[in-house]
Amino acid sequence: MKLFLSATLATITFLFAACSKSDPHDAPRDNKAYESVDPSQLELPALIAHLNLLATETQAAVDAKAAVEFHHLEVALTPTLDAIQAKAGPKAATIKPSIDTLKALALKLHESGHDNNIGMASKISQKFSELIPQIETALK
């Protein structure tokens, strides 16, 4: 019985160690310029440009099958979307549904990085390209 418990504990430890090695948070990568942007310091036109850049980076990560980037993109997308909503003024209510959808998609993008689900990320990237122009139009 003691041998069985030791073997089971060793197996569990090994599995946790193996999982932690594939954690996208710990994967070696070069930081991207968008990671150093503070959205709270940007005005609305610069925020929209930054959001478009993040959408482009998302598609580039999909094309490169770089699931490790999805976490970092979500971390940049969420505060950018929050800042756009905060600075939209009287049009904030108009764009809120699109912003909320993009935030939910950003979280799914993060999850797809953990799952190495490039197909899901591709669909999310497509939705970004549909929703972002709607926000841009509503803010004009």
N, CA, C and O atoms as CSV, one atom per row, in Angstrom:
chain,resi,resn,atom,element,x,y,z
A,1,MET,N,N,0.830,-1.186,0.000
A,1,MET,CA,C,0.000,0.000,0.000
A,1,MET,C,C,0.874,1.249,0.000
A,1,MET,O,O,0.589,2.212,-0.711
A,2,LYS,N,N,1.936,1.229,0.797
A,2,LYS,CA,C,2.826,2.377,0.867
A,2,LYS,C,C,3.496,2.610,-0.485
A,2,LYS,O,O,3.664,3.754,-0.907
A,3,LEU,N,N,3.873,1.537,-1.158
A,3,LEU,CA,C,4.494,1.638,-2.479
A,3,LEU,C,C,3.502,2.222,-3.483
A,3,LEU,O,O,3.874,3.044,-4.321
A,4,PHE,N,N,2.238,1.796,-3.398
A,4,PHE,CA,C,1.203,2.298,-4.297
A,4,PHE,C,C,1.018,3.800,-4.097
A,4,PHE,O,O,0.949,4.551,-5.070
A,5,LEU,N,N,0.937,4.242,-2.846
A,5,LEU,CA,C,0.771,5.667,-2.558
A,5,LEU,C,C,1.966,6.475,-3.040
A,5,LEU,O,O,1.799,7.570,-3.576
A,6,SER,N,N,3.152,5.954,-2.859
A,6,SER,CA,C,4.356,6.633,-3.325
A,6,SER,C,C,4.358,6.752,-4.842
A,6,SER,O,O,4.701,7.797,-5.395
A,7,ALA,N,N,3.973,5.669,-5.506
A,7,ALA,CA,C,3.929,5.682,-6.972
A,7,ALA,C,C,2.857,6.657,-7.468
A,7,ALA,O,O,3.070,7.376,-8.444
A,8,THR,N,N,1.713,6.678,-6.796
A,8,THR,CA,C,0.638,7.587,-7.178
A,8,THR,C,C,1.065,9.036,-6.985
A,8,THR,O,O,0.836,9.876,-7.854
A,9,LEU,N,N,1.681,9.324,-5.856
A,9,LEU,CA,C,2.163,10.677,-5.586
A,9,LEU,C,C,3.217,11.095,-6.605
A,9,LEU,O,O,3.213,12.234,-7.072
A,10,ALA,N,N,4.101,10.197,-6.944
A,10,ALA,CA,C,5.131,10.495,-7.940
A,10,ALA,C,C,4.499,10.771,-9.301
A,10,ALA,O,O,4.941,11.667,-10.020
A,11,THR,N,N,3.471,10.010,-9.655
A,11,THR,CA,C,2.787,10.215,-10.936
A,11,THR,C,C,2.088,11.559,-10.967
A,11,THR,O,O,2.179,12.282,-11.959
A,12,ILE,N,N,1.395,11.900,-9.900
A,12,ILE,CA,C,0.699,13.188,-9.818
A,12,ILE,C,C,1.697,14.329,-9.904
A,12,ILE,O,O,1.462,15.304,-10.618
A,13,THR,N,N,2.789,14.222,-9.198
A,13,THR,CA,C,3.831,15.256,-9.235
A,13,THR,C,C,4.374,15.408,-10.645
A,13,THR,O,O,4.566,16.526,-11.125
A,14,PHE,N,N,4.621,14.297,-11.302
A,14,PHE,CA,C,5.125,14.329,-12.674
A,14,PHE,C,C,4.124,15.007,-13.602
A,14,PHE,O,O,4.512,15.829,-14.432
A,15,LEU,N,N,2.847,14.674,-13.473
A,15,LEU,CA,C,1.828,15.273,-14.340
A,15,LEU,C,C,1.727,16.775,-14.121
A,15,LEU,O,O,1.624,17.535,-15.083
A,16,PHE,N,N,1.755,17.210,-12.862
A,16,PHE,CA,C,1.712,18.649,-12.592
A,16,PHE,C,C,2.949,19.340,-13.156
A,16,PHE,O,O,2.852,20.445,-13.690
A,17,ALA,N,N,4.079,18.714,-13.044
A,17,ALA,CA,C,5.310,19.300,-13.580
A,17,ALA,C,C,5.226,19.394,-15.096
A,17,ALA,O,O,5.653,20.391,-15.680
A,18,ALA,N,N,4.686,18.378,-15.730
A,18,ALA,CA,C,4.559,18.393,-17.187
A,18,ALA,C,C,3.586,19.472,-17.632
A,18,ALA,O,O,3.834,20.153,-18.626
A,19,CYS,N,N,2.479,19.639,-16.909
A,19,CYS,CA,C,1.505,20.670,-17.256
A,19,CYS,C,C,2.096,22.055,-17.086
A,19,CYS,O,O,1.861,22.936,-17.913
A,20,SER,N,N,2.847,22.253,-16.043
A,20,SER,CA,C,3.385,23.586,-15.797
A,20,SER,C,C,4.396,23.982,-16.862
A,20,SER,O,O,4.581,25.170,-17.128
A,21,LYS,N,N,5.057,22.996,-17.478
A,21,LYS,CA,C,6.022,23.318,-18.530
A,21,LYS,C,C,5.324,23.828,-19.777
A,21,LYS,O,O,5.937,24.552,-20.562
A,22,SER,N,N,4.064,23.475,-19.987
A,22,SER,CA,C,3.356,23.916,-21.175
A,22,SER,C,C,2.481,25.141,-20.900
A,22,SER,O,O,1.725,25.558,-21.778
A,23,ASP,N,N,2.566,25.712,-19.730
A,23,ASP,CA,C,1.775,26.881,-19.375
A,23,ASP,C,C,2.212,28.063,-20.242
A,23,ASP,O,O,3.376,28.460,-20.202
A,24,PRO,N,N,1.285,28.632,-21.026
A,24,PRO,CA,C,1.669,29.734,-21.915
A,24,PRO,C,C,2.164,30.966,-21.169
A,24,PRO,O,O,2.857,31.801,-21.752
A,25,HIS,N,N,1.825,31.092,-19.902
A,25,HIS,CA,C,2.307,32.242,-19.124
A,25,HIS,C,C,3.825,32.198,-18.934
A,25,HIS,O,O,4.474,33.234,-18.792
A,26,ASP,N,N,4.373,30.991,-18.935
A,26,ASP,CA,C,5.798,30.826,-18.667
A,26,ASP,C,C,6.635,30.598,-19.925
A,26,ASP,O,O,7.853,30.448,-19.838
A,27,ALA,N,N,6.001,30.572,-21.073
A,27,ALA,CA,C,6.731,30.272,-22.310
A,27,ALA,C,C,7.697,31.410,-22.641
A,27,ALA,O,O,7.356,32.584,-22.498
A,28,PRO,N,N,8.880,31.060,-23.076
A,28,PRO,CA,C,9.836,32.105,-23.456
A,28,PRO,C,C,9.358,32.818,-24.716
A,28,PRO,O,O,8.933,32.181,-25.680
A,29,ARG,N,N,9.432,34.126,-24.696
A,29,ARG,CA,C,9.006,34.927,-25.844
A,29,ARG,C,C,9.552,36.334,-25.692
A,29,ARG,O,O,9.914,36.758,-24.594
A,30,ASP,N,N,9.607,37.043,-26.788
A,30,ASP,CA,C,10.010,38.443,-26.754
A,30,ASP,C,C,8.780,39.297,-26.479
A,30,ASP,O,O,7.706,39.051,-27.028
A,31,ASN,N,N,8.947,40.301,-25.624
A,31,ASN,CA,C,7.841,41.218,-25.378
A,31,ASN,C,C,7.540,42.003,-26.642
A,31,ASN,O,O,8.438,42.315,-27.423
A,32,LYS,N,N,6.287,42.312,-26.830
A,32,LYS,CA,C,5.836,43.098,-27.979
A,32,LYS,C,C,5.617,44.546,-27.531
A,32,LYS,O,O,5.351,44.810,-26.359
A,33,ALA,N,N,5.731,45.458,-28.463
A,33,ALA,CA,C,5.586,46.886,-28.154
A,33,ALA,C,C,4.224,47.192,-27.537
A,33,ALA,O,O,4.126,48.045,-26.654
A,34,TYR,N,N,3.182,46.516,-27.984
A,34,TYR,CA,C,1.842,46.808,-27.463
A,34,TYR,C,C,1.715,46.526,-25.965
A,34,TYR,O,O,0.817,47.056,-25.311
A,35,GLU,N,N,2.600,45.701,-25.423
A,35,GLU,CA,C,2.519,45.352,-24.008
A,35,GLU,C,C,2.920,46.504,-23.086
A,35,GLU,O,O,2.588,46.501,-21.901
A,36,SER,N,N,3.628,47.479,-23.629
A,36,SER,CA,C,4.067,48.596,-22.791
A,36,SER,C,C,3.144,49.806,-22.904
A,36,SER,O,O,3.419,50.848,-22.308
A,37,VAL,N,N,2.068,49.684,-23.650
A,37,VAL,CA,C,1.119,50.792,-23.816
A,37,VAL,C,C,0.189,50.851,-22.608
A,37,VAL,O,O,-0.344,49.835,-22.164
A,38,ASP,N,N,0.008,52.057,-22.089
A,38,ASP,CA,C,-0.943,52.288,-21.002
A,38,ASP,C,C,-2.189,52.926,-21.604
A,38,ASP,O,O,-2.205,54.132,-21.849
A,39,PRO,N,N,-3.237,52.135,-21.847
A,39,PRO,CA,C,-4.430,52.673,-22.502
A,39,PRO,C,C,-5.066,53.857,-21.770
A,39,PRO,O,O,-5.693,54.710,-22.399
A,40,SER,N,N,-4.912,53.913,-20.472
A,40,SER,CA,C,-5.524,55.012,-19.718
A,40,SER,C,C,-4.909,56.362,-20.078
A,40,SER,O,O,-5.492,57.406,-19.785
A,41,GLN,N,N,-3.746,56.349,-20.705
A,41,GLN,CA,C,-3.066,57.590,-21.085
A,41,GLN,C,C,-3.365,58.018,-22.524
A,41,GLN,O,O,-2.891,59.063,-22.969
A,42,LEU,N,N,-4.145,57.219,-23.252
A,42,LEU,CA,C,-4.423,57.498,-24.655
A,42,LEU,C,C,-5.775,58.182,-24.825
A,42,LEU,O,O,-6.706,57.956,-24.052
A,43,GLU,N,N,-5.861,59.016,-25.843
A,43,GLU,CA,C,-7.138,59.610,-26.229
A,43,GLU,C,C,-7.869,58.628,-27.138
A,43,GLU,O,O,-7.283,57.651,-27.606
A,44,LEU,N,N,-9.127,58.887,-27.382
A,44,LEU,CA,C,-9.973,57.957,-28.118
A,44,LEU,C,C,-9.419,57.560,-29.499
A,44,LEU,O,O,-9.412,56.368,-29.807
A,45,PRO,N,N,-8.956,58.494,-30.344
A,45,PRO,CA,C,-8.424,58.061,-31.646
A,45,PRO,C,C,-7.217,57.116,-31.501
A,45,PRO,O,O,-7.089,56.153,-32.257
A,46,ALA,N,N,-6.352,57.389,-30.549
A,46,ALA,CA,C,-5.191,56.522,-30.323
A,46,ALA,C,C,-5.629,55.168,-29.759
A,46,ALA,O,O,-5.015,54.143,-30.057
A,47,LEU,N,N,-6.671,55.164,-28.960
A,47,LEU,CA,C,-7.192,53.894,-28.435
A,47,LEU,C,C,-7.744,53.022,-29.557
A,47,LEU,O,O,-7.518,51.813,-29.584
A,48,ILE,N,N,-8.464,53.641,-30.475
A,48,ILE,CA,C,-9.008,52.880,-31.605
A,48,ILE,C,C,-7.863,52.339,-32.465
A,48,ILE,O,O,-7.906,51.194,-32.916
A,49,ALA,N,N,-6.849,53.162,-32.685
A,49,ALA,CA,C,-5.682,52.694,-33.448
A,49,ALA,C,C,-5.005,51.532,-32.724
A,49,ALA,O,O,-4.583,50.562,-33.353
A,50,HIS,N,N,-4.903,51.637,-31.402
A,50,HIS,CA,C,-4.289,50.564,-30.605
A,50,HIS,C,C,-5.134,49.291,-30.675
A,50,HIS,O,O,-4.594,48.191,-30.789
A,51,LEU,N,N,-6.443,49.439,-30.609
A,51,LEU,CA,C,-7.336,48.290,-30.715
A,51,LEU,C,C,-7.165,47.606,-32.076
A,51,LEU,O,O,-7.131,46.378,-32.155
A,52,ASN,N,N,-7.059,48.389,-33.126
A,52,ASN,CA,C,-6.822,47.820,-34.464
A,52,ASN,C,C,-5.476,47.100,-34.521
A,52,ASN,O,O,-5.359,46.043,-35.142
A,53,LEU,N,N,-4.472,47.669,-33.878
A,53,LEU,CA,C,-3.159,47.014,-33.819
A,53,LEU,C,C,-3.270,45.665,-33.107
A,53,LEU,O,O,-2.697,44.672,-33.559
A,54,LEU,N,N,-4.000,45.632,-32.004
A,54,LEU,CA,C,-4.173,44.380,-31.267
A,54,LEU,C,C,-4.914,43.338,-32.107
A,54,LEU,O,O,-4.608,42.147,-32.038
A,55,ALA,N,N,-5.882,43.787,-32.894
A,55,ALA,CA,C,-6.587,42.860,-33.784
A,55,ALA,C,C,-5.628,42.312,-34.840
A,55,ALA,O,O,-5.674,41.127,-35.169
A,56,THR,N,N,-4.765,43.173,-35.369
A,56,THR,CA,C,-3.770,42.742,-36.353
A,56,THR,C,C,-2.791,41.758,-35.719
A,56,THR,O,O,-2.431,40.753,-36.331
A,57,GLU,N,N,-2.363,42.048,-34.499
A,57,GLU,CA,C,-1.450,41.151,-33.779
A,57,GLU,C,C,-2.114,39.803,-33.495
A,57,GLU,O,O,-1.460,38.761,-33.528
A,58,THR,N,N,-3.410,39.836,-33.218
A,58,THR,CA,C,-4.138,38.589,-32.980
A,58,THR,C,C,-4.126,37.727,-34.236
A,58,THR,O,O,-3.866,36.526,-34.171
A,59,GLN,N,N,-4.409,38.346,-35.374
A,59,GLN,CA,C,-4.408,37.578,-36.619
A,59,GLN,C,C,-3.004,37.067,-36.939
A,59,GLN,O,O,-2.845,35.947,-37.423
A,60,ALA,N,N,-1.991,37.883,-36.671
A,60,ALA,CA,C,-0.614,37.443,-36.910
A,60,ALA,C,C,-0.269,36.248,-36.025
A,60,ALA,O,O,0.407,35.322,-36.472
A,61,ALA,N,N,-0.724,36.263,-34.781
A,61,ALA,CA,C,-0.474,35.136,-33.875
A,61,ALA,C,C,-1.201,33.885,-34.361
A,61,ALA,O,O,-0.664,32.779,-34.291
A,62,VAL,N,N,-2.419,34.066,-34.850
A,62,VAL,CA,C,-3.170,32.935,-35.415
A,62,VAL,C,C,-2.412,32.364,-36.609
A,62,VAL,O,O,-2.209,31.153,-36.706
A,63,ASP,N,N,-1.997,33.248,-37.518
A,63,ASP,CA,C,-1.286,32.802,-38.721
A,63,ASP,C,C,0.000,32.059,-38.380
A,63,ASP,O,O,0.375,31.102,-39.057
A,64,ALA,N,N,0.677,32.515,-37.313
A,64,ALA,CA,C,1.931,31.885,-36.888
A,64,ALA,C,C,1.701,30.699,-35.954
A,64,ALA,O,O,2.650,30.041,-35.528
A,65,LYS,N,N,0.437,30.433,-35.642
A,65,LYS,CA,C,0.084,29.368,-34.688
A,65,LYS,C,C,0.816,29.566,-33.360
A,65,LYS,O,O,1.298,28.615,-32.744
A,66,ALA,N,N,0.883,30.823,-32.943
A,66,ALA,CA,C,1.594,31.218,-31.720
A,66,ALA,C,C,0.592,31.400,-30.581
A,66,ALA,O,O,0.301,32.523,-30.170
A,67,ALA,N,N,0.075,30.294,-30.084
A,67,ALA,CA,C,-0.939,30.334,-29.034
A,67,ALA,C,C,-0.440,31.045,-27.775
A,67,ALA,O,O,-1.238,31.594,-27.016
A,68,VAL,N,N,0.863,31.038,-27.553
A,68,VAL,CA,C,1.419,31.693,-26.369
A,68,VAL,C,C,1.101,33.185,-26.376
A,68,VAL,O,O,1.046,33.801,-25.311
A,69,GLU,N,N,0.892,33.779,-27.543
A,69,GLU,CA,C,0.615,35.211,-27.625
A,69,GLU,C,C,-0.793,35.561,-27.184
A,69,GLU,O,O,-1.053,36.711,-26.829
A,70,PHE,N,N,-1.706,34.607,-27.197
A,70,PHE,CA,C,-3.108,34.910,-26.924
A,70,PHE,C,C,-3.319,35.464,-25.519
A,70,PHE,O,O,-4.138,36.361,-25.320
A,71,HIS,N,N,-2.588,34.938,-24.552
A,71,HIS,CA,C,-2.683,35.463,-23.182
A,71,HIS,C,C,-2.291,36.935,-23.156
A,71,HIS,O,O,-2.994,37.762,-22.576
A,72,HIS,N,N,-1.182,37.252,-23.779
A,72,HIS,CA,C,-0.661,38.617,-23.751
A,72,HIS,C,C,-1.580,39.574,-24.501
A,72,HIS,O,O,-1.719,40.738,-24.124
A,73,LEU,N,N,-2.195,39.086,-25.543
A,73,LEU,CA,C,-3.147,39.913,-26.279
A,73,LEU,C,C,-4.380,40.199,-25.434
A,73,LEU,O,O,-4.868,41.329,-25.414
A,74,GLU,N,N,-4.882,39.202,-24.747
A,74,GLU,CA,C,-6.045,39.435,-23.878
A,74,GLU,C,C,-5.714,40.444,-22.798
A,74,GLU,O,O,-6.534,41.307,-22.484
A,75,VAL,N,N,-4.530,40.349,-22.229
A,75,VAL,CA,C,-4.118,41.275,-21.170
A,75,VAL,C,C,-4.055,42.708,-21.702
A,75,VAL,O,O,-4.291,43.655,-20.952
A,76,ALA,N,N,-3.740,42.874,-22.980
A,76,ALA,CA,C,-3.719,44.207,-23.589
A,76,ALA,C,C,-5.108,44.642,-24.054
A,76,ALA,O,O,-5.448,45.822,-23.973
A,77,LEU,N,N,-5.900,43.703,-24.534
A,77,LEU,CA,C,-7.219,44.037,-25.064
A,77,LEU,C,C,-8.179,44.545,-23.992
A,77,LEU,O,O,-8.860,45.549,-24.201
A,78,THR,N,N,-8.241,43.877,-22.868
A,78,THR,CA,C,-9.238,44.219,-21.856
A,78,THR,C,C,-9.117,45.661,-21.364
A,78,THR,O,O,-10.125,46.367,-21.355
A,79,PRO,N,N,-7.937,46.138,-20.954
A,79,PRO,CA,C,-7.877,47.535,-20.515
A,79,PRO,C,C,-8.073,48.529,-21.668
A,79,PRO,O,O,-8.540,49.647,-21.451
A,80,THR,N,N,-7.721,48.126,-22.873
A,80,THR,CA,C,-7.959,49.002,-24.029
A,80,THR,C,C,-9.460,49.175,-24.245
A,80,THR,O,O,-9.939,50.286,-24.470
A,81,LEU,N,N,-10.184,48.084,-24.177
A,81,LEU,CA,C,-11.639,48.151,-24.328
A,81,LEU,C,C,-12.283,48.949,-23.193
A,81,LEU,O,O,-13.212,49.723,-23.424
A,82,ASP,N,N,-11.791,48.761,-21.977
A,82,ASP,CA,C,-12.294,49.547,-20.842
A,82,ASP,C,C,-12.059,51.034,-21.056
A,82,ASP,O,O,-12.934,51.852,-20.773
A,83,ALA,N,N,-10.885,51.383,-21.551
A,83,ALA,CA,C,-10.555,52.798,-21.777
A,83,ALA,C,C,-11.407,53.388,-22.892
A,83,ALA,O,O,-11.830,54.541,-22.798
A,84,ILE,N,N,-11.664,52.627,-23.932
A,84,ILE,CA,C,-12.537,53.116,-25.005
A,84,ILE,C,C,-13.927,53.388,-24.457
A,84,ILE,O,O,-14.518,54.431,-24.737
A,85,GLN,N,N,-14.437,52.468,-23.690
A,85,GLN,CA,C,-15.768,52.635,-23.094
A,85,GLN,C,C,-15.796,53.881,-22.206
A,85,GLN,O,O,-16.747,54.661,-22.253
A,86,ALA,N,N,-14.763,54.059,-21.408
A,86,ALA,CA,C,-14.718,55.194,-20.484
A,86,ALA,C,C,-14.611,56.532,-21.207
A,86,ALA,O,O,-15.113,57.543,-20.715
A,87,LYS,N,N,-13.965,56.545,-22.363
A,87,LYS,CA,C,-13.739,57.805,-23.071
A,87,LYS,C,C,-14.721,58.036,-24.212
A,87,LYS,O,O,-14.572,58.994,-24.971
A,88,ALA,N,N,-15.713,57.178,-24.340
A,88,ALA,CA,C,-16.675,57.293,-25.437
A,88,ALA,C,C,-17.716,58.377,-25.191
A,88,ALA,O,O,-18.466,58.738,-26.098
A,89,GLY,N,N,-17.764,58.894,-23.976
A,89,GLY,CA,C,-18.706,59.970,-23.675
A,89,GLY,C,C,-20.146,59.567,-23.914
A,89,GLY,O,O,-20.575,58.494,-23.490
A,90,PRO,N,N,-20.900,60.433,-24.601
A,90,PRO,CA,C,-22.322,60.139,-24.804
A,90,PRO,C,C,-22.591,58.933,-25.709
A,90,PRO,O,O,-23.717,58.438,-25.755
A,91,LYS,N,N,-21.590,58.465,-26.412
A,91,LYS,CA,C,-21.758,57.297,-27.287
A,91,LYS,C,C,-21.430,55.989,-26.578
A,91,LYS,O,O,-21.463,54.920,-27.187
A,92,ALA,N,N,-21.113,56.077,-25.285
A,92,ALA,CA,C,-20.727,54.883,-24.526
A,92,ALA,C,C,-21.827,53.824,-24.528
A,92,ALA,O,O,-21.547,52.632,-24.661
A,93,ALA,N,N,-23.073,54.258,-24.382
A,93,ALA,CA,C,-24.176,53.288,-24.355
A,93,ALA,C,C,-24.338,52.594,-25.703
A,93,ALA,O,O,-24.710,51.421,-25.763
A,94,THR,N,N,-24.060,53.315,-26.777
A,94,THR,CA,C,-24.198,52.757,-28.118
A,94,THR,C,C,-23.176,51.644,-28.366
A,94,THR,O,O,-23.495,50.628,-28.984
A,95,ILE,N,N,-21.958,51.841,-27.885
A,95,ILE,CA,C,-20.904,50.855,-28.154
A,95,ILE,C,C,-20.796,49.776,-27.087
A,95,ILE,O,O,-20.074,48.795,-27.265
A,96,LYS,N,N,-21.509,49.950,-25.981
A,96,LYS,CA,C,-21.382,48.994,-24.868
A,96,LYS,C,C,-21.594,47.540,-25.289
A,96,LYS,O,O,-20.797,46.690,-24.892
A,97,PRO,N,N,-22.624,47.208,-26.072
A,97,PRO,CA,C,-22.783,45.794,-26.453
A,97,PRO,C,C,-21.575,45.247,-27.233
A,97,PRO,O,O,-21.153,44.112,-27.011
A,98,SER,N,N,-21.035,46.041,-28.126
A,98,SER,CA,C,-19.860,45.590,-28.889
A,98,SER,C,C,-18.636,45.464,-27.992
A,98,SER,O,O,-17.862,44.516,-28.121
A,99,ILE,N,N,-18.462,46.415,-27.087
A,99,ILE,CA,C,-17.334,46.354,-26.145
A,99,ILE,C,C,-17.454,45.112,-25.275
A,99,ILE,O,O,-16.477,44.390,-25.077
A,100,ASP,N,N,-18.656,44.864,-24.756
A,100,ASP,CA,C,-18.856,43.687,-23.902
A,100,ASP,C,C,-18.587,42.390,-24.667
A,100,ASP,O,O,-18.006,41.452,-24.122
A,101,THR,N,N,-19.005,42.343,-25.914
A,101,THR,CA,C,-18.749,41.154,-26.739
A,101,THR,C,C,-17.257,40.977,-26.974
A,101,THR,O,O,-16.738,39.864,-26.881
A,102,LEU,N,N,-16.565,42.074,-27.278
A,102,LEU,CA,C,-15.114,41.991,-27.489
A,102,LEU,C,C,-14.382,41.558,-26.222
A,102,LEU,O,O,-13.412,40.804,-26.296
A,103,LYS,N,N,-14.836,42.024,-25.066
A,103,LYS,CA,C,-14.216,41.593,-23.803
A,103,LYS,C,C,-14.397,40.086,-23.601
A,103,LYS,O,O,-13.461,39.388,-23.212
A,104,ALA,N,N,-15.598,39.601,-23.867
A,104,ALA,CA,C,-15.851,38.155,-23.731
A,104,ALA,C,C,-14.994,37.366,-24.719
A,104,ALA,O,O,-14.466,36.306,-24.385
A,105,LEU,N,N,-14.861,37.886,-25.925
A,105,LEU,CA,C,-14.015,37.217,-26.922
A,105,LEU,C,C,-12.549,37.247,-26.509
A,105,LEU,O,O,-11.815,36.287,-26.747
A,106,ALA,N,N,-12.122,38.340,-25.894
A,106,ALA,CA,C,-10.729,38.428,-25.424
A,106,ALA,C,C,-10.457,37.341,-24.384
A,106,ALA,O,O,-9.391,36.724,-24.397
A,107,LEU,N,N,-11.404,37.107,-23.495
A,107,LEU,CA,C,-11.239,36.037,-22.507
A,107,LEU,C,C,-11.189,34.665,-23.180
A,107,LEU,O,O,-10.409,33.798,-22.788
A,108,LYS,N,N,-12.029,34.481,-24.194
A,108,LYS,CA,C,-12.000,33.215,-24.938
A,108,LYS,C,C,-10.676,33.064,-25.695
A,108,LYS,O,O,-10.168,31.955,-25.856
A,109,LEU,N,N,-10.133,34.179,-26.151
A,109,LEU,CA,C,-8.827,34.146,-26.813
A,109,LEU,C,C,-7.765,33.652,-25.835
A,109,LEU,O,O,-6.921,32.825,-26.179
A,110,HIS,N,N,-7.822,34.172,-24.617
A,110,HIS,CA,C,-6.891,33.739,-23.561
A,110,HIS,C,C,-7.024,32.228,-23.356
A,110,HIS,O,O,-6.025,31.508,-23.323
A,111,GLU,N,N,-8.255,31.760,-23.219
A,111,GLU,CA,C,-8.496,30.329,-23.017
A,111,GLU,C,C,-7.976,29.505,-24.184
A,111,GLU,O,O,-7.423,28.423,-23.990
A,112,SER,N,N,-8.155,30.021,-25.397
A,112,SER,CA,C,-7.688,29.266,-26.565
A,112,SER,C,C,-6.168,29.135,-26.563
A,112,SER,O,O,-5.623,28.181,-27.118
A,113,GLY,N,N,-5.488,30.086,-25.943
A,113,GLY,CA,C,-4.039,29.965,-25.794
A,113,GLY,C,C,-3.672,28.820,-24.871
A,113,GLY,O,O,-2.729,28.076,-25.140
A,114,HIS,N,N,-4.415,28.677,-23.785
A,114,HIS,CA,C,-4.162,27.568,-22.856
A,114,HIS,C,C,-4.453,26.223,-23.506
A,114,HIS,O,O,-3.780,25.227,-23.243
A,115,ASP,N,N,-5.473,26.217,-24.362
A,115,ASP,CA,C,-5.874,24.969,-25.018
A,115,ASP,C,C,-5.135,24.730,-26.330
A,115,ASP,O,O,-5.318,23.699,-26.977
A,116,ASN,N,N,-4.303,25.689,-26.713
A,116,ASN,CA,C,-3.613,25.641,-28.009
A,116,ASN,C,C,-4.628,25.458,-29.136
A,116,ASN,O,O,-4.406,24.702,-30.083
A,117,ASN,N,N,-5.743,26.169,-29.008
A,117,ASN,CA,C,-6.861,26.044,-29.938
A,117,ASN,C,C,-6.784,27.175,-30.970
A,117,ASN,O,O,-7.423,28.216,-30.819
A,118,ILE,N,N,-6.002,26.950,-32.002
A,118,ILE,CA,C,-5.790,27.952,-33.038
A,118,ILE,C,C,-7.084,28.195,-33.822
A,118,ILE,O,O,-7.360,29.323,-34.232
A,119,GLY,N,N,-7.864,27.152,-34.026
A,119,GLY,CA,C,-9.139,27.295,-34.739
A,119,GLY,C,C,-10.072,28.261,-34.039
A,119,GLY,O,O,-10.687,29.111,-34.684
A,120,MET,N,N,-10.185,28.140,-32.718
A,120,MET,CA,C,-11.029,29.055,-31.946
A,120,MET,C,C,-10.480,30.477,-32.052
A,120,MET,O,O,-11.240,31.426,-32.246
A,121,ALA,N,N,-9.187,30.622,-31.928
A,121,ALA,CA,C,-8.576,31.948,-32.013
A,121,ALA,C,C,-8.810,32.573,-33.383
A,121,ALA,O,O,-8.998,33.785,-33.488
A,122,SER,N,N,-8.801,31.768,-34.415
A,122,SER,CA,C,-9.066,32.263,-35.763
A,122,SER,C,C,-10.485,32.822,-35.864
A,122,SER,O,O,-10.696,33.885,-36.447
A,123,LYS,N,N,-11.447,32.112,-35.303
A,123,LYS,CA,C,-12.841,32.590,-35.300
A,123,LYS,C,C,-12.957,33.887,-34.504
A,123,LYS,O,O,-13.683,34.799,-34.899
A,124,ILE,N,N,-12.246,33.967,-33.393
A,124,ILE,CA,C,-12.265,35.184,-32.567
A,124,ILE,C,C,-11.665,36.349,-33.342
A,124,ILE,O,O,-12.202,37.457,-33.322
A,125,SER,N,N,-10.567,36.101,-34.016
A,125,SER,CA,C,-9.937,37.148,-34.818
A,125,SER,C,C,-10.901,37.664,-35.883
A,125,SER,O,O,-10.964,38.866,-36.138
A,126,GLN,N,N,-11.636,36.770,-36.490
A,126,GLN,CA,C,-12.631,37.165,-37.496
A,126,GLN,C,C,-13.703,38.054,-36.873
A,126,GLN,O,O,-14.104,39.054,-37.468
A,127,LYS,N,N,-14.163,37.695,-35.684
A,127,LYS,CA,C,-15.170,38.515,-34.991
A,127,LYS,C,C,-14.604,39.893,-34.652
A,127,LYS,O,O,-15.319,40.892,-34.729
A,128,PHE,N,N,-13.325,39.953,-34.277
A,128,PHE,CA,C,-12.695,41.254,-34.027
A,128,PHE,C,C,-12.811,42.127,-35.271
A,128,PHE,O,O,-13.150,43.307,-35.179
A,129,SER,N,N,-12.528,41.542,-36.437
A,129,SER,CA,C,-12.545,42.328,-37.675
A,129,SER,C,C,-13.959,42.757,-38.050
A,129,SER,O,O,-14.126,43.688,-38.839
A,130,GLU,N,N,-14.962,42.109,-37.511
A,130,GLU,CA,C,-16.349,42.520,-37.746
A,130,GLU,C,C,-16.804,43.581,-36.751
A,130,GLU,O,O,-17.497,44.527,-37.125
A,131,LEU,N,N,-16.418,43.430,-35.487
A,131,LEU,CA,C,-16.931,44.306,-34.433
A,131,LEU,C,C,-16.190,45.637,-34.316
A,131,LEU,O,O,-16.811,46.660,-34.031
A,132,ILE,N,N,-14.904,45.639,-34.526
A,132,ILE,CA,C,-14.131,46.872,-34.351
A,132,ILE,C,C,-14.594,47.968,-35.304
A,132,ILE,O,O,-14.740,49.109,-34.866
A,133,PRO,N,N,-14.832,47.681,-36.590
A,133,PRO,CA,C,-15.351,48.745,-37.458
A,133,PRO,C,C,-16.714,49.287,-37.008
A,133,PRO,O,O,-17.013,50.463,-37.217
A,134,GLN,N,N,-17.529,48.442,-36.399
A,134,GLN,CA,C,-18.817,48.908,-35.875
A,134,GLN,C,C,-18.605,49.945,-34.778
A,134,GLN,O,O,-19.316,50.948,-34.711
A,135,ILE,N,N,-17.624,49.692,-33.922
A,135,ILE,CA,C,-17.302,50.650,-32.851
A,135,ILE,C,C,-16.777,51.941,-33.465
A,135,ILE,O,O,-17.190,53.031,-33.071
A,136,GLU,N,N,-15.873,51.821,-34.422
A,136,GLU,CA,C,-15.325,53.002,-35.074
A,136,GLU,C,C,-16.429,53.859,-35.701
A,136,GLU,O,O,-16.429,55.083,-35.567
A,137,THR,N,N,-17.350,53.213,-36.373
A,137,THR,CA,C,-18.459,53.933,-37.006
A,137,THR,C,C,-19.342,54.606,-35.964
A,137,THR,O,O,-19.740,55.759,-36.134
A,138,ALA,N,N,-19.645,53.902,-34.907
A,138,ALA,CA,C,-20.510,54.464,-33.855
A,138,ALA,C,C,-19.861,55.664,-33.161
A,138,ALA,O,O,-20.562,56.552,-32.677
A,139,LEU,N,N,-18.548,55.694,-33.109
A,139,LEU,CA,C,-17.868,56.780,-32.414
A,139,LEU,C,C,-17.656,58.026,-33.289
A,139,LEU,O,O,-17.212,59.060,-32.790
A,140,LYS,N,N,-17.966,57.932,-34.575
A,140,LYS,CA,C,-17.777,59.102,-35.469
A,140,LYS,C,C,-18.869,60.114,-35.289
A,140,LYS,O,O,-18.868,61.149,-35.955
